[in-house]
Structure formats: structure tokens, C-alpha cells
Amino acid sequence: MQDALPDPNQLIALTTTLMPFGKYRGWKLKDLPEPYLVWFSQQGFPSGKLGEQLQSVYEIKLNGLDSILEKIATKTV
């Protein structure tokens, strides 16, 4: 069984979507500090699309794959 590859459009959205509230309002999701994402993982991610995106960024950073988002961000500029 093969793992599903992530949707490229969803990855692009992680590099362009801005945090709509809180201490890091206006920051791109990819730029949120890891401790902030860890806090969300402990408290619970928001429901809906934003929560899914935050969880994705958390998993990417947790696994040391930040460079993927940086490469995507430079290609979408």
C-alpha cells in the first residue's frame, strides 16, 4: 500500500495563508513558531480548514521538514 502524496495546492496554501487571530495574527502559517504550534497540539487545534492547516504545519515542523515549505514559498513568489 502506497502513502498518499500531499496535495501541492494545500502545501502552497500553508506558505501563503495568514494566521487570522491571536499573538501571531498576520503571520504566514509556515512562519509560526514551533512552541505556538505545540501549544495548539496540546490544547486542541481549531475546527475546520484552519485547524487542519495548523496541524499540517505542526507535523511538518515536528518532523524537521520546514525546508519543504521554504522551497515552495520561494517558487510561489
VOZAZA-576202 format. One record per residue (C-alpha): x negated, y, z; residue number from 0. Coordinates in nm, 3 decimals, always signed. Layout:
% residues N
((X,Y,Z),NUM)
...
This chain:
% residues 77
((+0.000,+0.000,+0.000),0)
((-0.140,+0.339,-0.103),1)
((-0.106,+0.650,+0.114),2)
((+0.095,+0.929,-0.047),3)
((-0.112,+1.227,-0.153),4)
((-0.006,+1.565,-0.015),5)
((+0.192,+1.792,-0.243),6)
((-0.052,+2.055,-0.378),7)
((+0.219,+2.322,-0.354),8)
((+0.259,+2.251,+0.018),9)
((-0.115,+2.286,+0.069),10)
((-0.115,+2.615,-0.122),11)
((+0.169,+2.738,+0.100),12)
((-0.045,+2.672,+0.408),13)
((-0.302,+2.917,+0.270),14)
((-0.052,+3.193,+0.186),15)
((+0.231,+3.172,+0.442),16)
((+0.211,+3.426,+0.723),17)
((+0.293,+3.350,+1.085),18)
((+0.627,+3.528,+1.139),19)
((+0.613,+3.578,+1.518),20)
((+0.403,+3.576,+1.832),21)
((+0.048,+3.675,+1.915),22)
((-0.074,+3.586,+1.565),23)
((+0.212,+3.744,+1.368),24)
((+0.092,+3.829,+1.019),25)
((-0.196,+3.577,+1.020),26)
((-0.213,+3.319,+0.744),27)
((-0.125,+2.977,+0.884),28)
((-0.463,+2.840,+0.775),29)
((-0.636,+3.105,+0.987),30)
((-0.454,+3.034,+1.313),31)
((-0.695,+2.938,+1.592),32)
((-0.702,+2.571,+1.680),33)
((-0.619,+2.631,+2.050),34)
((-0.295,+2.803,+1.941),35)
((-0.203,+2.500,+1.730),36)
((-0.294,+2.266,+2.017),37)
((-0.058,+2.465,+2.239),38)
((+0.222,+2.415,+1.987),39)
((+0.146,+2.042,+1.971),40)
((+0.185,+2.022,+2.349),41)
((+0.492,+2.246,+2.374),42)
((+0.661,+2.134,+2.054),43)
((+0.645,+2.278,+1.706),44)
((+0.935,+2.496,+1.590),45)
((+1.201,+2.318,+1.391),46)
((+1.225,+2.344,+1.016),47)
((+0.973,+2.426,+0.748),48)
((+0.752,+2.648,+0.967),49)
((+0.718,+2.373,+1.226),50)
((+0.620,+2.124,+0.957),51)
((+0.364,+2.367,+0.820),52)
((+0.216,+2.437,+1.164),53)
((+0.194,+2.067,+1.233),54)
((+0.018,+2.014,+0.900),55)
((-0.238,+2.286,+0.975),56)
((-0.289,+2.134,+1.321),57)
((-0.355,+1.788,+1.172),58)
((-0.590,+1.931,+0.909),59)
((-0.793,+2.123,+1.168),60)
((-0.785,+1.835,+1.418),61)
((-0.943,+1.609,+1.156),62)
((-1.206,+1.864,+1.054),63)
((-1.064,+1.921,+0.707),64)
((-1.043,+2.301,+0.723),65)
((-1.270,+2.328,+0.421),66)
((-0.991,+2.188,+0.203),67)
((-0.769,+2.485,+0.286),68)
((-1.056,+2.727,+0.231),69)
((-1.123,+2.580,-0.115),70)
((-0.755,+2.604,-0.204),71)
((-0.737,+2.961,-0.076),72)
((-1.028,+3.072,-0.292),73)
((-0.870,+2.917,-0.601),74)
((-0.530,+3.082,-0.544),75)
((-0.666,+3.435,-0.504),76)
